[in-house]
Amino acid sequence: MLLPTLPPLPLDISFYDQELLEKIAAETGFSKEFIEEAAEYSTAKNSPLFNLVMNRSLHGRTEPFHADTIYFAQARITKNLAERESCVIVGRCGDYILRDNSGCLHIFSYSDTDDRAKRILERYGENEKPIQKRVADKDTWRQL
């Protein structure tokens, strides 16, 4: 016997995806496009921790790097949202930023390689790097 399909129940929970990006852009002064591009081409070597340790310590730099500014703004905004309300935060290192928050439910969604390649091309367009390499790079970056 099949059970009837019920309409989804409204949960009144805020959903932050592009809205989070807009908040980060407003706080940092960077454009949404710049922030998205920075995320697309990030690697472990461009992480805030790597920049802090290598570039500042070894080269005596004290000014913030773009990656630092973006990451610390998104961390502040994400933590503030999680403290204020129940919400869904899509990406933007939300799982890492809120890793010590016991009230969080972390969900990892994925799709096959062909679908991910198609999405990368639709969202970011072509560039000199082969699409399969871009997918593999994103997988590596997300595992850190």
Secondary structure, DSSP 8 states (H G I E B T S, - for coil): -------------EEESHHHHHHHHHHH---HHHHHHHHHT--GGGSHHHIIIIIIIHH---S--HHHHHHHHHHHHHHHHHHHS-EEE-STTHHHHTTT-TT---------HHHHHHHHHHHH---SS-HHHHHHHHHHHHH-
